Amino acid sequence: MAQLARVKAAGLAVREEMGVNCCHANQDKFWVKDPDGVEWEVYHLNYDLEDDGAMFPRGTARAGLPLAKGNACCSS
Protein backbone atom coordinates (compact mmCIF):
# COMPACT_ATOMS: atom_id res chain seq x y z
CA MET A 1 0.00 0.00 0.00
CA ALA A 2 2.95 2.32 0.67
CA GLN A 3 4.26 1.79 -2.87
CA LEU A 4 0.81 2.42 -4.36
CA ALA A 5 0.49 5.65 -2.36
CA ARG A 6 3.97 6.74 -3.51
CA VAL A 7 3.14 6.12 -7.18
CA LYS A 8 -0.18 7.97 -6.89
CA ALA A 9 1.50 10.88 -5.10
CA ALA A 10 3.91 11.16 -8.05
CA GLY A 11 0.88 11.65 -10.30
CA LEU A 12 1.30 8.42 -12.25
CA ALA A 13 -1.76 6.64 -13.61
CA VAL A 14 -2.29 3.21 -12.08
CA ARG A 15 -4.59 0.27 -12.71
CA GLU A 16 -5.52 -1.49 -9.45
CA GLU A 17 -6.86 -4.92 -8.48
CA MET A 18 -7.23 -5.45 -4.75
CA GLY A 19 -8.07 -8.74 -3.02
CA VAL A 20 -8.09 -10.82 -6.23
CA ASN A 21 -7.53 -14.57 -6.42
CA CYS A 22 -4.84 -15.37 -8.98
CA CYS A 23 -2.17 -18.05 -9.34
CA HIS A 24 -3.15 -19.99 -6.19
CA ALA A 25 -3.02 -16.86 -4.01
CA ASN A 26 -5.02 -13.83 -2.93
CA GLN A 27 -3.19 -10.66 -3.99
CA ASP A 28 -3.37 -6.88 -3.99
CA LYS A 29 -1.76 -5.54 -7.17
CA PHE A 30 -1.39 -2.56 -9.41
CA TRP A 31 0.19 -1.74 -12.75
CA VAL A 32 2.03 1.41 -13.84
CA LYS A 33 3.57 2.27 -17.23
CA ASP A 34 7.17 3.39 -17.64
CA PRO A 35 8.15 6.22 -20.06
CA ASP A 36 8.43 3.71 -22.93
CA GLY A 37 4.86 2.49 -22.32
CA VAL A 38 5.89 -0.83 -20.76
CA GLU A 39 3.40 -1.83 -18.07
CA TRP A 40 4.91 -3.04 -14.76
CA GLU A 41 3.03 -5.07 -12.15
CA VAL A 42 3.58 -4.58 -8.43
CA TYR A 43 1.84 -7.05 -6.15
CA HIS A 44 1.56 -8.19 -2.56
CA LEU A 45 0.70 -11.79 -1.70
CA ASN A 46 -1.97 -11.67 1.00
CA TYR A 47 -2.35 -15.43 1.53
CA ASP A 48 -2.17 -18.75 -0.30
CA LEU A 49 -5.39 -20.31 -1.52
CA GLU A 50 -6.20 -23.89 -0.62
CA ASP A 51 -5.61 -26.33 -3.49
CA ASP A 52 -8.60 -28.32 -4.68
CA GLY A 53 -6.81 -31.66 -4.80
CA ALA A 54 -9.73 -33.42 -6.45
CA MET A 55 -9.72 -31.12 -9.47
CA PHE A 56 -6.10 -29.97 -9.62
CA PRO A 57 -3.55 -32.28 -8.01
CA ARG A 58 -0.70 -30.41 -6.32
CA GLY A 59 1.96 -29.43 -8.84
CA THR A 60 -0.33 -29.35 -11.86
CA ALA A 61 -2.15 -26.59 -13.67
CA ARG A 62 -5.64 -26.75 -15.15
CA ALA A 63 -4.40 -28.18 -18.45
CA GLY A 64 -2.40 -30.88 -16.64
CA LEU A 65 0.89 -29.04 -17.13
CA PRO A 66 3.38 -28.51 -14.27
CA LEU A 67 3.06 -25.22 -12.41
CA ALA A 68 5.77 -22.62 -12.96
CA LYS A 69 8.49 -22.62 -10.32
CA GLY A 70 10.86 -19.99 -8.97
CA ASN A 71 10.21 -16.34 -9.81
CA ALA A 72 7.98 -17.04 -12.81
CA CYS A 73 5.01 -14.72 -13.14
CA CYS A 74 1.43 -15.75 -13.66
CA SER A 75 -0.34 -13.49 -16.16
CA SER A 76 -4.04 -13.24 -16.75
MMTF fields as JSON, N, C-alpha, C and O atoms, coordinates in Angstrom:
{
  "mmtfVersion": "1.0.0",
  "mmtfProducer": "UNKNOWN",
  "numBonds": 303,
  "numAtoms": 304,
  "numGroups": 76,
  "numChains": 1,
  "numModels": 1,
  "chainsPerModel": [1],
  "groupsPerChain": [76],
  "chainIdList": ["A"],
  "bondAtomList": [4, 2, 8, 6, 12, 10, 16, 14, 20, 18, 24, 22, 28, 26, 32, 30, 36, 34, 40, 38, 44, 42, 48, 46, 52, 50, 56, 54, 60, 58, 64, 62, 68, 66, 72, 70, 76, 74, 80, 78, 84, 82, 88, 86, 92, 90, 96, 94, 100, 98, 104, 102, 108, 106, 112, 110, 116, 114, 120, 118, 124, 122, 128, 126, 132, 130, 136, 134, 140, 138, 144, 142, 148, 146, 152, 150, 156, 154, 160, 158, 164, 162, 168, 166, 172, 170, 176, 174, 180, 178, 184, 182, 188, 186, 192, 190, 196, 194, 200, 198, 204, 202, 208, 206, 212, 210, 216, 214, 220, 218, 224, 222, 228, 226, 232, 230, 236, 234, 240, 238, 244, 242, 248, 246, 252, 250, 256, 254, 260, 258, 264, 262, 268, 266, 272, 270, 276, 274, 280, 278, 284, 282, 288, 286, 292, 290, 296, 294, 300, 298],
  "bondOrderList": [1, 1, 1, 1, 1, 1, 1, 1, 1, 1, 1, 1, 1, 1, 1, 1, 1, 1, 1, 1, 1, 1, 1, 1, 1, 1, 1, 1, 1, 1, 1, 1, 1, 1, 1, 1, 1, 1, 1, 1, 1, 1, 1, 1, 1, 1, 1, 1, 1, 1, 1, 1, 1, 1, 1, 1, 1, 1, 1, 1, 1, 1, 1, 1, 1, 1, 1, 1, 1, 1, 1, 1, 1, 1, 1],
  "groupList": [{"groupName": "MET", "atomNameList": ["N", "CA", "C", "O"], "elementList": ["N", "C", "C", "O"], "formalChargeList": [0, 0, 0, 0], "bondAtomList": [1, 0, 2, 1, 3, 2], "bondOrderList": [1, 1, 2], "singleLetterCode": "M", "chemCompType": "L-PEPTIDE LINKING"}, {"groupName": "ALA", "atomNameList": ["N", "CA", "C", "O"], "elementList": ["N", "C", "C", "O"], "formalChargeList": [0, 0, 0, 0], "bondAtomList": [1, 0, 2, 1, 3, 2], "bondOrderList": [1, 1, 2], "singleLetterCode": "A", "chemCompType": "L-PEPTIDE LINKING"}, {"groupName": "GLN", "atomNameList": ["N", "CA", "C", "O"], "elementList": ["N", "C", "C", "O"], "formalChargeList": [0, 0, 0, 0], "bondAtomList": [1, 0, 2, 1, 3, 2], "bondOrderList": [1, 1, 2], "singleLetterCode": "Q", "chemCompType": "L-PEPTIDE LINKING"}, {"groupName": "LEU", "atomNameList": ["N", "CA", "C", "O"], "elementList": ["N", "C", "C", "O"], "formalChargeList": [0, 0, 0, 0], "bondAtomList": [1, 0, 2, 1, 3, 2], "bondOrderList": [1, 1, 2], "singleLetterCode": "L", "chemCompType": "L-PEPTIDE LINKING"}, {"groupName": "ARG", "atomNameList": ["N", "CA", "C", "O"], "elementList": ["N", "C", "C", "O"], "formalChargeList": [0, 0, 0, 0], "bondAtomList": [1, 0, 2, 1, 3, 2], "bondOrderList": [1, 1, 2], "singleLetterCode": "R", "chemCompType": "L-PEPTIDE LINKING"}, {"groupName": "VAL", "atomNameList": ["N", "CA", "C", "O"], "elementList": ["N", "C", "C", "O"], "formalChargeList": [0, 0, 0, 0], "bondAtomList": [1, 0, 2, 1, 3, 2], "bondOrderList": [1, 1, 2], "singleLetterCode": "V", "chemCompType": "L-PEPTIDE LINKING"}, {"groupName": "LYS", "atomNameList": ["N", "CA", "C", "O"], "elementList": ["N", "C", "C", "O"], "formalChargeList": [0, 0, 0, 0], "bondAtomList": [1, 0, 2, 1, 3, 2], "bondOrderList": [1, 1, 2], "singleLetterCode": "K", "chemCompType": "L-PEPTIDE LINKING"}, {"groupName": "GLY", "atomNameList": ["N", "CA", "C", "O"], "elementList": ["N", "C", "C", "O"], "formalChargeList": [0, 0, 0, 0], "bondAtomList": [1, 0, 2, 1, 3, 2], "bondOrderList": [1, 1, 2], "singleLetterCode": "G", "chemCompType": "PEPTIDE LINKING"}, {"groupName": "GLU", "atomNameList": ["N", "CA", "C", "O"], "elementList": ["N", "C", "C", "O"], "formalChargeList": [0, 0, 0, 0], "bondAtomList": [1, 0, 2, 1, 3, 2], "bondOrderList": [1, 1, 2], "singleLetterCode": "E", "chemCompType": "L-PEPTIDE LINKING"}, {"groupName": "ASN", "atomNameList": ["N", "CA", "C", "O"], "elementList": ["N", "C", "C", "O"], "formalChargeList": [0, 0, 0, 0], "bondAtomList": [1, 0, 2, 1, 3, 2], "bondOrderList": [1, 1, 2], "singleLetterCode": "N", "chemCompType": "L-PEPTIDE LINKING"}, {"groupName": "CYS", "atomNameList": ["N", "CA", "C", "O"], "elementList": ["N", "C", "C", "O"], "formalChargeList": [0, 0, 0, 0], "bondAtomList": [1, 0, 2, 1, 3, 2], "bondOrderList": [1, 1, 2], "singleLetterCode": "C", "chemCompType": "L-PEPTIDE LINKING"}, {"groupName": "HIS", "atomNameList": ["N", "CA", "C", "O"], "elementList": ["N", "C", "C", "O"], "formalChargeList": [0, 0, 0, 0], "bondAtomList": [1, 0, 2, 1, 3, 2], "bondOrderList": [1, 1, 2], "singleLetterCode": "H", "chemCompType": "L-PEPTIDE LINKING"}, {"groupName": "ASP", "atomNameList": ["N", "CA", "C", "O"], "elementList": ["N", "C", "C", "O"], "formalChargeList": [0, 0, 0, 0], "bondAtomList": [1, 0, 2, 1, 3, 2], "bondOrderList": [1, 1, 2], "singleLetterCode": "D", "chemCompType": "L-PEPTIDE LINKING"}, {"groupName": "PHE", "atomNameList": ["N", "CA", "C", "O"], "elementList": ["N", "C", "C", "O"], "formalChargeList": [0, 0, 0, 0], "bondAtomList": [1, 0, 2, 1, 3, 2], "bondOrderList": [1, 1, 2], "singleLetterCode": "F", "chemCompType": "L-PEPTIDE LINKING"}, {"groupName": "TRP", "atomNameList": ["N", "CA", "C", "O"], "elementList": ["N", "C", "C", "O"], "formalChargeList": [0, 0, 0, 0], "bondAtomList": [1, 0, 2, 1, 3, 2], "bondOrderList": [1, 1, 2], "singleLetterCode": "W", "chemCompType": "L-PEPTIDE LINKING"}, {"groupName": "PRO", "atomNameList": ["N", "CA", "C", "O"], "elementList": ["N", "C", "C", "O"], "formalChargeList": [0, 0, 0, 0], "bondAtomList": [1, 0, 2, 1, 3, 2], "bondOrderList": [1, 1, 2], "singleLetterCode": "P", "chemCompType": "L-PEPTIDE LINKING"}, {"groupName": "TYR", "atomNameList": ["N", "CA", "C", "O"], "elementList": ["N", "C", "C", "O"], "formalChargeList": [0, 0, 0, 0], "bondAtomList": [1, 0, 2, 1, 3, 2], "bondOrderList": [1, 1, 2], "singleLetterCode": "Y", "chemCompType": "L-PEPTIDE LINKING"}, {"groupName": "THR", "atomNameList": ["N", "CA", "C", "O"], "elementList": ["N", "C", "C", "O"], "formalChargeList": [0, 0, 0, 0], "bondAtomList": [1, 0, 2, 1, 3, 2], "bondOrderList": [1, 1, 2], "singleLetterCode": "T", "chemCompType": "L-PEPTIDE LINKING"}, {"groupName": "SER", "atomNameList": ["N", "CA", "C", "O"], "elementList": ["N", "C", "C", "O"], "formalChargeList": [0, 0, 0, 0], "bondAtomList": [1, 0, 2, 1, 3, 2], "bondOrderList": [1, 1, 2], "singleLetterCode": "S", "chemCompType": "L-PEPTIDE LINKING"}],
  "groupTypeList": [0, 1, 2, 3, 1, 4, 5, 6, 1, 1, 7, 3, 1, 5, 4, 8, 8, 0, 7, 5, 9, 10, 10, 11, 1, 9, 2, 12, 6, 13, 14, 5, 6, 12, 15, 12, 7, 5, 8, 14, 8, 5, 16, 11, 3, 9, 16, 12, 3, 8, 12, 12, 7, 1, 0, 13, 15, 4, 7, 17, 1, 4, 1, 7, 3, 15, 3, 1, 6, 7, 9, 1, 10, 10, 18, 18],
  "groupIdList": [1, 2, 3, 4, 5, 6, 7, 8, 9, 10, 11, 12, 13, 14, 15, 16, 17, 18, 19, 20, 21, 22, 23, 24, 25, 26, 27, 28, 29, 30, 31, 32, 33, 34, 35, 36, 37, 38, 39, 40, 41, 42, 43, 44, 45, 46, 47, 48, 49, 50, 51, 52, 53, 54, 55, 56, 57, 58, 59, 60, 61, 62, 63, 64, 65, 66, 67, 68, 69, 70, 71, 72, 73, 74, 75, 76],
  "secStructList": [7, 2, 2, 2, 2, 2, 2, 2, 2, 6, 6, 7, 7, 3, 3, 3, 3, 3, 3, 3, 3, 3, 6, 6, 3, 3, 3, 3, 3, 3, 3, 3, 3, 7, 6, 6, 1, 7, 3, 3, 3, 3, 3, 3, 3, 3, 3, 3, 7, 7, 7, 7, 6, 6, 6, 1, 7, 6, 6, 5, 7, 6, 6, 1, 7, 5, 7, 7, 7, 6, 6, 7, 7, 7, 7, 7],
  "xCoordList": [0.828, 0.0, 0.878, 0.506, 2.042, 2.947, 3.463, 3.581, 3.769, 4.258, 3.152, 3.418, 1.937, 0.808, 0.597, 0.379, 0.657, 0.494, 1.608, 1.356, 2.835, 3.972, 3.796, 4.062, 3.347, 3.137, 2.019, 2.141, 0.936, -0.178, 0.25, -0.127, 1.039, 1.504, 2.388, 2.459, 3.06, 3.908, 3.079, 3.616, 1.766, 0.878, 0.825, 0.338, 1.33, 1.302, -0.05, -0.651, -0.506, -1.756, -1.506, -0.494, -2.407, -2.289, -3.582, -4.66, -3.454, -4.594, -4.499, -3.478, -5.556, -5.519, -6.441, -7.502, -6.022, -6.857, -6.522, -5.41, -7.467, -7.229, -8.041, -9.211, -7.399, -8.075, -8.508, -9.554, -7.727, -8.092, -7.423, -6.326, -8.097, -7.531, -6.894, -7.569, -5.587, -4.842, -3.643, -2.959, -3.385, -2.165, -2.056, -0.995, -3.135, -3.149, -2.907, -2.44, -3.226, -3.022, -3.999, -4.504, -4.256, -5.016, -3.997, -3.06, -4.189, -3.19, -3.844, -4.991, -3.086, -3.369, -2.323, -1.137, -2.743, -1.759, -2.153, -3.318, -1.132, -1.387, -0.346, 0.731, -0.695, 0.192, 0.436, -0.45, 1.653, 2.029, 2.894, 3.649, 2.788, 3.574, 4.826, 4.8, 5.938, 7.175, 7.15, 6.213, 8.153, 8.149, 8.078, 7.644, 8.502, 8.426, 7.082, 6.866, 6.176, 4.86, 4.789, 3.763, 5.877, 5.886, 5.148, 5.443, 4.193, 3.398, 4.082, 4.424, 4.278, 4.913, 3.888, 3.072, 3.942, 3.033, 3.762, 4.893, 3.099, 3.583, 2.494, 1.324, 2.874, 1.845, 2.309, 3.502, 1.323, 1.56, 0.734, -0.473, 1.383, 0.705, 0.061, 0.755, -1.269, -1.973, -1.984, -1.671, -2.347, -2.35, -2.494, -3.009, -2.03, -2.17, -3.605, -4.259, -4.075, -5.387, -5.226, -4.205, -6.226, -6.199, -6.309, -7.118, -5.505, -5.611, -6.841, -7.18, -7.504, -8.601, -7.999, -7.971, -7.523, -6.81, -7.605, -7.025, -8.92, -9.729, -9.69, -9.652, -9.7, -9.72, -8.325, -8.056, -7.437, -6.105, -5.075, -4.755, -4.554, -3.549, -2.379, -1.992, -1.816, -0.702, 0.392, 0.771, 0.898, 1.963, 1.494, 2.308, 0.17, -0.329, -1.217, -1.837, -1.276, -2.149, -3.432, -3.57, -4.354, -5.642, -5.518, -6.306, -4.554, -4.401, -3.55, -3.199, -3.207, -2.402, -0.911, -0.121, -0.513, 0.894, 1.469, 0.733, 2.778, 3.376, 3.259, 3.318, 3.095, 3.059, 4.447, 5.453, 4.496, 5.772, 6.426, 5.743, 7.736, 8.487, 9.376, 9.561, 9.925, 10.857, 10.149, 9.086, 10.735, 10.205, 9.322, 9.092, 8.825, 7.981, 6.707, 6.215, 6.198, 5.015, 3.797, 3.887, 2.705, 1.435, 0.679, 0.36, 0.392, -0.341, -1.752, -2.034, -2.631, -4.04, -4.404, -5.554],
  "yCoordList": [-1.187, 0.0, 1.258, 2.281, 1.173, 2.321, 2.623, 3.787, 1.58, 1.792, 2.361, 3.226, 1.897, 2.422, 3.896, 4.704, 4.254, 5.65, 6.521, 7.647, 6.002, 6.74, 6.998, 8.1, 5.98, 6.122, 7.121, 7.962, 7.026, 7.967, 9.397, 10.34, 9.554, 10.884, 11.509, 12.732, 10.665, 11.157, 11.528, 12.027, 11.28, 11.653, 10.651, 10.971, 9.433, 8.415, 7.702, 7.445, 7.392, 6.64, 5.188, 4.611, 4.601, 3.207, 2.468, 3.06, 1.169, 0.266, -0.671, -1.331, -0.733, -1.491, -2.7, -2.679, -3.753, -4.918, -5.311, -5.755, -5.151, -5.452, -6.677, -6.815, -7.56, -8.737, -9.734, -10.367, -9.89, -10.82, -12.175, -12.26, -13.226, -14.571, -14.856, -14.844, -15.113, -15.366, -16.239, -16.006, -17.232, -18.049, -18.683, -18.632, -19.274, -19.99, -19.093, -19.559, -17.784, -16.865, -15.698, -15.378, -15.071, -13.829, -12.7, -12.708, -11.712, -10.66, -9.286, -9.152, -8.271, -6.875, -6.494, -6.75, -5.879, -5.545, -4.297, -3.902, -3.688, -2.557, -2.546, -3.128, -1.865, -1.736, -0.261, 0.572, 0.054, 1.41, 1.304, 0.344, 2.288, 2.274, 3.125, 4.197, 2.615, 3.392, 4.357, 4.312, 5.225, 6.218, 5.626, 6.301, 4.365, 3.711, 3.026, 2.429, 3.108, 2.495, 1.046, 0.39, 0.538, -0.829, -0.844, -0.043, -1.749, -1.826, -2.768, -3.901, -2.279, -3.042, -3.376, -2.537, -4.615, -5.07, -5.072, -5.547, -4.536, -4.582, -5.296, -4.921, -6.327, -7.055, -7.435, -7.485, -7.7, -8.191, -9.454, -9.451, -10.529, -11.788, -11.695, -11.58, -11.746, -11.672, -13.024, -13.114, -14.084, -15.434, -16.443, -16.127, -17.669, -18.752, -19.266, -19.273, -19.691, -20.312, -21.815, -22.388, -22.438, -23.888, -24.54, -24.115, -25.567, -26.325, -27.212, -27.747, -27.364, -28.316, -29.595, -29.781, -30.467, -31.661, -32.563, -33.262, -32.559, -33.417, -32.951, -33.773, -31.646, -31.118, -30.872, -31.151, -30.35, -29.974, -30.543, -29.898, -31.72, -32.281, -31.328, -30.621, -31.311, -30.409, -30.573, -31.688, -29.417, -29.433, -29.464, -29.568, -29.375, -29.354, -28.15, -27.648, -27.693, -26.594, -27.168, -28.385, -26.31, -26.754, -27.647, -28.58, -27.388, -28.181, -29.421, -30.114, -29.723, -30.881, -30.639, -31.581, -29.378, -29.037, -28.68, -28.214, -28.888, -28.513, -27.011, -26.216, -26.634, -25.215, -24.617, -25.312, -23.322, -22.624, -22.61, -22.566, -22.647, -22.623, -21.397, -20.728, -21.098, -19.987, -18.653, -18.482, -17.697, -16.343, -16.119, -14.974, -17.182, -17.04, -16.286, -16.394, -15.548, -14.722, -15.371, -15.998, -15.218, -15.746, -14.561, -13.612, -14.593, -13.486, -13.912, -15.092, -12.937, -13.238, -12.966, -13.163],
  "zCoordList": [0.0, 0.0, 0.0, -0.576, 0.65, 0.669, -0.735, -1.117, -1.503, -2.868, -3.753, -4.587, -3.587, -4.356, -4.025, -4.928, -2.764, -2.357, -2.943, -3.373, -2.958, -3.506, -4.996, -5.474, -5.732, -7.18, -7.462, -8.352, -6.704, -6.889, -6.556, -7.252, -5.49, -5.095, -6.172, -6.291, -6.954, -8.045, -9.276, -10.265, -9.209, -10.302, -11.449, -12.533, -11.211, -12.251, -12.272, -11.229, -13.465, -13.608, -13.234, -13.632, -12.482, -12.083, -12.378, -12.423, -12.579, -12.711, -11.513, -11.321, -10.709, -9.452, -9.475, -10.1, -8.785, -8.48, -7.046, -6.764, -6.157, -4.747, -4.329, -4.685, -3.567, -3.024, -4.082, -3.935, -5.15, -6.226, -6.013, -5.46, -6.457, -6.421, -7.768, -8.798, -7.759, -8.984, -8.656, -7.659, -9.476, -9.336, -7.951, -7.329, -7.471, -6.192, -4.99, -3.951, -5.126, -4.006, -4.101, -5.178, -2.963, -2.933, -2.916, -2.118, -3.817, -3.993, -4.087, -4.514, -3.678, -3.992, -5.024, -4.819, -6.14, -7.169, -7.931, -7.977, -8.531, -9.411, -10.514, -10.387, -11.604, -12.754, -13.018, -12.826, -13.463, -13.84, -15.092, -15.245, -15.99, -17.225, -17.07, -16.465, -17.638, -17.641, -18.833, -19.63, -18.971, -20.056, -21.463, -22.397, -21.621, -22.928, -23.161, -24.216, -22.182, -22.319, -21.863, -22.04, -21.272, -20.755, -19.426, -18.539, -19.287, -18.066, -17.064, -17.4, -15.819, -14.759, -13.686, -13.304, -13.206, -12.155, -10.817, -10.71, -9.807, -8.428, -7.635, -7.71, -6.874, -6.147, -4.754, -4.454, -3.92, -2.563, -2.392, -2.633, -1.979, -1.703, -0.319, 0.691, -0.283, 1.0, 1.704, 2.892, 0.965, 1.525, 0.397, -0.675, 0.657, -0.304, -0.278, 0.765, -1.43, -1.518, -1.346, -1.728, -0.779, -0.622, -1.991, -2.815, -2.241, -3.488, -3.429, -2.374, -4.56, -4.682, -5.25, -6.466, -4.385, -4.8, -5.725, -6.556, -5.595, -6.451, -7.895, -8.81, -8.11, -9.469, -10.015, -11.183, -9.178, -9.623, -8.657, -7.659, -8.924, -8.014, -7.831, -8.762, -6.624, -6.317, -7.368, -7.727, -7.861, -8.842, -10.281, -11.199, -10.491, -11.862, -12.076, -11.14, -13.306, -13.675, -14.264, -14.389, -14.619, -15.146, -16.37, -16.529, -17.231, -18.447, -18.202, -19.157, -16.946, -16.644, -16.794, -16.731, -16.992, -17.126, -15.771, -14.901, -15.563, -14.274, -14.035, -14.973, -12.774, -12.412, -12.572, -12.427, -12.872, -12.963, -11.595, -10.571, -11.579, -10.322, -10.28, -11.297, -9.12, -8.969, -9.029, -8.433, -9.752, -9.807, -11.023, -11.412, -11.628, -12.813, -12.445, -11.322, -13.365, -13.143, -13.777, -14.833, -13.146, -13.657, -14.265, -13.548, -15.535, -16.161, -16.471, -16.675, -16.502, -16.753, -18.178, -18.569]
}
